[in-house]
Amino acid sequence: MRLALNLGYLAAWSTPADHLALAREAERLGYACVWVAEAYGSDTATLLAWIAGQTERIGLGSAVFQIPGRSPAMTAMTAATLDLLSGGRFRLGLGVSGPQVSEGWHGVRFAKPLARTREYVEIVNRALARKPVEYAGEHYTLPLPDGPGKALRLALHPVRDHIPTYLAAVGPKNLELAGEIADGWLAVFFAPEFAAEQLAAIRVGLDKAGRSAFEVVPSVPVVIGDDVAMCAELVRLYAALYVGGMGSREQNFYNRLATRMGYGAAAREVQDLYLAKRHRDAAAAVPLEFIDRTSLLGPVDRVAERLRAYAGAGVTELSAIVFGDADSSAETLRQLHEAYIKSGVGE
């Protein structure tokens, strides 16, 4: 199992200099990749290009490019360019986002996300293979019929013949799709104790495609300290945002995931409080057990033990989410690396 860093996106409490400093520290420590997110603020591609120009070895991943925000051809162009600029270090993470962002920010209907994802990945792969982009699907048609468009070929030559593709997936059908069409899974709220059910869905997809090699890359909050409960306090607002406020009451995939994991009553309470704008109460209602199972909390030795559990559950790369200012976050990366060495799970 490898270590990685999930930088998230730029926010009021994080500056570009902070992001770069953490990426460089992760590279110095030997972390395998730095993943960058986007929602409706900073975009992933620009930050990755900036980090690529100021690092040398560390992998660079989009976690994720929002499918409704870019045409498949534009994603292929961006992926090829980032791969060229970084000397072959780019990893393409994709996701459909959620209905609020897709429809409210990008103006793209959220209907049939699985079918749209399948078509999108097929077009991206065709473009990156430098084949003429011709496609006749339910959601995408290239070139447009009865017009002047022609089937074009990507003019840029990527560094590699294949840029690895990862899907952000939560529900069982989306996990199956990831196994079938992607090289890896970008997971959230991954608990080793619940992993077998999720990986079984991925295995169905892998069997359909006749493949076995697959990357499992969860983003995992990390807070290192003496008291587990105190460490969990830093994760509560993050967990409440996703379980309670990411999506509508009817469509919140993270809330459904928490329910499938056995926290249905708590998930409903967190959502009720969050949607009522009682955010701190919602955070307080997130069960400590849920946070502990889906995070790395406590002293270095305890974190090392949990790293062994993640590796044993099938994780190939654990992507750390760190909290606090640049100095404290860098110290967390160093302590996590210490735990990683103690755990003995490195490749």
N, C-alpha and C positions, 0 to 999 in steps of 0.2 A: 504494500500500500504506500502511496506517495502522499505528501502534503502539498496543499495549494492554498492560495489566498483569494478570498472573495472580497473585493473592494466595494461592492455595491455601486452607488452612483454619488455624484457630488451633491452635498446638502449643506445646510446652513452651518453645520458643525464640522465640515470637512472641506479643506481647501485642495486645489490641485497639487500644491507642494506636499501636503500630507499624503495624498495618494501616491505620488511619485516616491516619496521617502519610504513608504511601506513596501511598495513594489521592489525597490532596490534592496531593502533589508531582506525581503523574502528571497530574492535572487541570491544574495550573499549567503543565506542560510541553506541554500540548496532546494528550496521549494520548487515544485515542478511547473507551476502555472499561476498566473494572476488572472482572475476572472473579473469582468466589469459588467455592471447591469445598466439598465435604463428603464424609465417609467414614463414620466412626462416632464422631465427636467433635462439634465445632461444626457447626451447620447453616448452610446457605447463605442462607436467606431472612432470618434475623434479622440476620446481618452486613450483608447488602445494604441492609436497611431502615435500619440504623444509619448506614451510609456515605451512603445517599441523603439523609438528613436533614442531613448536614454537608458536602455538596458541591453544586455548582450545575449543571455542564454535562456532566461525564463520563458515558458510558454505564455501565450496571450489568448485568452478566451472570451467570447461574447456570452454573457449569461444574464439576459439573452438579447439577440436581435429580435425585435417584435415583428412577427409576420405581417400584421396589418399595417405596419408603418413603412414597409418597403416592398417594391415589386420583387419577384424572384430574381429577375435579371439584375436589378440594382444590388441585391444581396450578393449575388455571384461576383459582380464587379468589385464590391467592397471587400469580400473575402479574398479574392485574388490579389487585390492591391495590398491589403494588410499582410498577406503571406509573403509577398514580394518585399515589402518594406522591412519586414522582420526577419528575413532570411529563412522562411519556412517554419515560423513558430506559432502560426495562428491556428486556433480551433474555433469552429463555427457552432455556437449554441443558438438554438432557435426556440421560440415559443409563441403561442397565439395571444399572450397576455390575458386579460379578462374582459368581460363585456363592457364594463364601465370605461376602460381605457380604449378598447377597440372602437366602440361606437361613439363615445363621448369626445375622444381626443383625435382619433384617426378617421372617424366617419365611415368605418367599415363594419358591416353587420357581422355579428359573432356567430351566426348560424353555421352548423356543420363544421366545427373546428377540426375534427379528425380528417375529413375528406379534403379540406383546404390545406392542411398540413402535408398530407401525402402528395398532393399535386405540387405544392410549393417545393418540397424537397426534391422531387423528381426533376423539376425544371432547373433548380439550382445545380444539381449534380450534372445534368446534361450540359449546362453552360460551362461549368468548371472543367468538364472533360473536353471542352472546345469543340463540341459538336454543334451543327446548326440547330438553333433553338426553334423547334416546331413542336407544338403541343395542342391537343384538342381535348380539354377536360370540361368538367362541370363548372369549375370556378375560374379557370384560366384558359385562354385561347391565344396562341401565338403562332404566326402573325394573326392579326385581326382579319377576318374574312372580308372579301369584297372591298379591299382598300389597297393603298400603295405599299403597305408593309411587306418586308421580305424576311425570311429566316436568316438571322445573323449569327455569326460565330464570335465568341469572346476574342477580342483583339489582343488582350494581354496574356502572356504565358505565365501561369502560376509556377512557383518554385517546385511544387510537388504535383504528382499525378492525381493525388486524392487529398483533399482537405477534410479532416475528420469532422463529422457532424454529430452534434448532441441535441437531444430534445429535452426541454423542460416538461415533465409529465407528472401528473398527480393521480388521476383516476385510472382504474384498471384497463379500460380500453385504450387510453393514451399510452399507458405503459407497454401494452402489447404492440402498439404502433411503433414505439421507440425501438423495441427489440427487432421489429421487422425491417425498418428503413434507416435506422441511425447507427452510429458507431458507439454511442454512449447515452447515458441518462443523467440529466442534471436534476438532482433530488432536493427536496426541502422537507424539513421536519422528519428526517430519516431517523428511525429508531431501530437499532439492531434487533430488538425483541419483536419487531413487527415486519422485518425485512423479507421473511420467507414468502409471505403473501404477495408482496409487490414484485419480487424477483420471479415468482412463478408466472405472473402475467407477462413479464418481459421474456421469459423462456418460451412462452407460446409464440410470440412474435419471432424470436430467433429460430425456432423450429420451422416456422412457415418459410423463412428466408434461407434455411439450410446453413445457418451460421452458428458459431459458438463464441468468437471473440467479441467482448463487449465491455465498455467502461462504465462503472458506477461511481458517480461523482456527486455526493451530497454536500450542500452548503450547511455548515454546522457552527452555531454560535460557540465561542470559546471565552470563558472567564476563569482565570486561575487565581485561587486564593484559599485561605484556610477553611472558610465556612461555606458549604455548598448552598445553603439557603440564601446567604448574602450574595453569592455569585449570581444566583438565579434572578435576583432583583434587576440586574442590568439587562436581562433578556425579556422581562415581562412585557414591556411596551412593544417590543418587536413581535413577540408571539401574539399579543392581543390584536395588533394591526392586521395580521394575516388571518387569524382565526375569526376575528370579529368584524373587521372592517374592509377586507380586500374583496370587493364584489358586493352584490346585493344580497338581501336576505335569502332570495330564491337561488342565487347562483354564487356560492362561495366554495370553491374547490378545496380550500384549506380547512374550512369548517367541516366539510364532508370527510376529509381525511382524518381529522381529529376524532370524528364520530366513529369511523371504521376502526380506529385504534383503541376504541373503548371509552372515549371521553365525551360521549354524546351530550349528557346533561350539562357538563361544564362548558362545552362548546356553544350550546344554546344560550347559556347565561352570559358568556363572554360576548357573543354577538348582540344580544339584547342590550347590554350595557354600552357596547361600543357604538351601536347605531343610535342610541339615545345620547351620544356625545359625552358619556361618562367614561372617558378613556382610562383614567387612573383606576376606577373601580373595575373596569374590564380587565386591566392588567393584573389587578389583585386577585381576580377570579380564575386566572389561568392556573391549573393545578401544578404544584411543584414537581410532581412525578412526571408530568408531560414535558416540562421544561428540561428536567434532568435526563430523561430518556433521549431527547432530541438535541442535546447540547453536550459540551465537554465542560464540566464544572468541578471546582475544588482544587486540592493540592496537586502538584505535579505527578506524584505516584498514582493518585486516583485517576487522573487524566490518562496516564500511560495504560492503566488497566482497561479503561473504556476504549482507548485506541485499539487494543487487542480485540475487543468485542466488535468494533466496526469492521476491522479487517476480517474477522471470522465470519461476519455476516455477508461478505462479498464486496465490500467497498474497495475500489482500486485506487481512488484518489479522494482524500478528504479535504474539502475547501473551507478554510477557517473564516468565520465572520468575527471580527474583533471590535471591541467597544472602547470608547474613550478617545483622548487626544492622541496625537502622533507618537509621543514618547511612550505613553502607557500601552498603546497598541503594538508598538515595536517590541516592547518588553514581553507582551503576551506572545508574539511570534517566537521570540527566543525561548520562552518557557515551554511553549508547545513543542518546539523542536527538541528541547531537552527531554520532554515526556516521550516524544517519538523515538528517540534513541533508546530510552529505557524500555520501551515497549517491545522492541525487537521485531517490529512488523515491516521495516523498510525493505525495499527490493535489494 
